[in-house]
């Protein structure tokens, strides 16, 4: 999909919210889906894949912190 199509979709979505056809929560959910799709198309990485990678990094970091917390240099 090209940029102008995404622009039209976002414009229609904001118009629907403005005129009260959808509530704020539905607007935010739909906007996130559209923006995630734009991000995936432009960057080539899906949001689900990038979130899984972040969780792995956080888990390794927490394991490292846990390991060093349990070692005492002074003893």
C-alpha positions in Angstrom: 0.0 0.0 0.0 1.3 3.5 -0.7 1.5 6.5 1.5 -1.5 8.2 0.1 -3.7 5.1 0.9 -2.5 5.1 4.5 -3.2 8.8 4.7 -6.8 8.3 3.5 -7.3 5.5 5.9 -6.0 7.5 8.8 -8.1 10.6 7.7 -11.2 8.5 7.5 -10.6 7.0 10.9 -10.0 10.4 12.5 -13.2 11.7 10.8 -15.2 8.7 12.2 -13.9 9.6 15.7 -14.5 13.3 15.3 -18.1 12.8 14.2 -18.8 10.3 17.0 -19.1 7.1 14.9 -16.6 5.4 17.1 -15.4 6.0 20.6 -11.9 6.9 21.7 -10.9 3.4 22.7 -11.9 2.0 19.3 -10.2 4.9 17.6 -6.9 4.1 19.4 -7.1 0.4 18.7 -7.7 1.0 15.0 -5.0 3.7 14.8 -2.5 1.3 16.4 -3.3 -1.4 13.9 -2.8 1.0 11.0 0.4 2.6 12.4 1.8 -0.9 13.1 1.1 -1.9 9.5 2.9 1.2 8.2 5.8 0.5 10.5 6.0 -3.1 9.3 5.8 -2.1 5.7 8.5 0.6 5.9 10.9 -1.1 8.3 10.3 -4.7 7.4 9.9 -5.8 11.0 6.6 -6.8 12.5 5.7 -5.4 15.9 5.2 -8.9 17.3 8.8 -9.9 16.2 10.3 -6.8 17.7 8.4 -7.2 21.0 9.6 -10.8 21.3 13.2 -9.7 20.8 12.8 -7.0 23.5 11.5 -9.6 26.0 14.5 -11.8 25.4 16.9 -8.9 26.0 15.1 -8.0 29.2 15.1 -11.5 30.4 18.9 -11.8 29.9 19.4 -8.5 31.6 17.4 -9.6 34.6 19.4 -12.9 34.8 22.6 -10.9 34.8 21.4 -8.5 37.5 20.2 -11.5 39.6 23.6 -13.2 39.2 25.6 -10.1 40.3 23.2 -9.4 43.1 24.0 -12.8 44.6 27.8 -12.3 44.6 29.5 -10.3 47.3 32.9 -8.9 46.5 33.9 -8.3 50.2 33.6 -11.9 51.3 
